[in-house]
Amino acid sequence: MNNNSDQSDDFVSGRAEPPSESIVCVDCGGSAHLLTHPPEDGIWQVGEVVAYRCSDCRDRWDIVLAPEGE
C-alpha cells in the first residue's frame, strides 16, 4: 500500500469572492449575465457553482467560485 501523505489535494473552504453580475463570453465576446441567485444569507462559499448566460450567442457558462482574494 502506498501512503501519499506528502501529496495532498488541498481542499479550501470558506467565503468566496462574490460573482460578477456579468462576464465576457469566451465564445463570442458578448456579455454573459449571472443566472444564479445569491444565497439567502448573502455569503458565497468556495466551490459553489454559478451560471451565466450570454445574451448574444446564448451559451451557458458554469463558474466555480474561488476564495476571496484569488
MARVO-872623 format. One record per residue: residue in three letters; x, y negated, z negated of N, C-alpha, C in turn. Coordinates in pm, whole numbers, plus 32768, in hexadecimal, padded with zeros to 4 digits. Example, Ala and Ser with C-alpha at 12.3 -4.5 7.8 and 13.67 -1.06 7.14 Angstrom:
<nodes>
ALA852782397CF484CE81C27CF48528814A7CF4;SER850580E17D3C8557806A7D36850A7FFD7CED;
</nodes>
This chain:
<nodes>
MET80548075800080008000800080597F848000;ASN80387F27805580887EAE806380477E3E8013;ASN80947E027FB780627D947F67808D7D117FA7;ASN802F7CC77FDB804D7C48801D80337BD27FC2;SER805C7BDD7F4480407B727EE580877AF07F09;ASP80F67AF97F56813B7A7F7F7E80F87A3D7FF7;GLN809C7A85803680507A4D80A57FC17A3B8076;SER7F9179C080797F0879A9804B7EBC795780B0;ASP7E3C797380B77DE3791F81067DB478B380A7;ASP7DE7783A80BA7DC577CC80617D3377A98071;PHE7CE677BE80097C5A779C80077C4C77177FBF;VAL7C1176B780027C0176327FC97B6D761B7FB1;SER7B4D75E67F3D7AC175C57F207ABD75377EE9;GLY7A4575057EDC7A34747F7EA779F274237F0A;ARG79FF73A27EF079C0733D7F457A0273367FCD;ALA79AE7321803079DF731380B979D1728280E7;GLU7A1D7263814C7A0F71E38190798371E081CD;PRO7933717981B278AC717581ED78B571718286;PRO785871B482CA785C71B5835C7837712D8396;SER786F710E8409784C7094845277C070A2848B;GLU777D7031849E76F8703484DB76FE705F856D;SER7770704585AF7781707086397815708D8653;ILE782D70E186B778B4710386E278B770FC877B;VAL792F70FF87B4793D71018845793671928873;CYS78DF71AD88D478D17233890C795072598956;VAL798672CD89347A0172FC897279EC731D8A05;ASP7975734B8A28795B73748AB3794972FF8B12;CYS78F9729B8AEA78D672338B4B78FE71A68B20;GLY792871948AA4794F71108A7478DA70BC8A43;GLY786270F68A4577EB70B18A1477E770AA897D;SER777B707A8948776A706D88B8771770E18882;ALA7750712B88247709719A87E476DF716C8759;HIS765F717D873A7626714986BD760D71BA8659;LEU761F719985DB760F71F8856D7580722A8566;LEU756F72AE856374EC72ED855474D1731784C4;THR753A7338847C752F737183F5750973058390;HIS74A473258340747B72CA82D574DC72D6825F;PRO74F272698216754D727081A3751272C78134;PRO756872FE80DF7538734C806D74E272F48012;GLU748A73337FC5743172E87F6B747F72917F08;ASP74F272C47ED9754072767E7A759D72127EBE;GLY75A072147F4475F171B67F8F768571D67F93;ILE76AB72497F5D7739726E7F56775472DF7FB9;TRP77A672C1801C77CE7325807F783D737A8044;GLN783C73FD805F78A07459802978FB748C8099;VAL797974A6807679D974DE80D379A275628108;GLY79AD7574818A798075F081C978F175EB81FD;GLU78A4758481D6781D7578820D7829755D82A2;VAL77C7759082EC77C5757D837D77597517839F;VAL777F74B383EE7720744E841D7716745884B5;ALA76A2743884EB768A7444857A767573BB85B9;TYR76A873AE8631769873368682765E735E8709;ARG76117303874775DD731987CE760372A18824;CYS763D72BE88997664725488F575E8721E893C;SER75DA719A893C7565715E897D7573715B8A15;ASP75EB71758A4A760071758ADB75F472018B16;CYS764A725D8AEB764B72E38B2675FA73498AD5;ARG75CC73218A5F757873748A0775C273E889C6;ASP764873EC89D076947455898B7688744288F5;ARG769074B288AE768D74B0881C771A74CD87E9;TRP77407485878077C37498874177AE74B386AD;ASP77EA7520867D77E6754285EF7870752785B5;ILE787474D6854D78F274AB851078F574D8847E;VAL796675118454797A753983C879B874C2837F;LEU797C749B831079AC742582C67A2F7443827D;ALA7A8973E182847B0E73EC82457B0D73A481BF;PRO7B6F73C1816B7B7A737B80EA7B8D72E580FD;GLU7B647298809A7B767207809E7C0A71E980B2;GLY7C24718781067CAD715B811C7CFA71A98186;GLU7CBE720C81C27D047259822B7CD4723182B4;
</nodes>
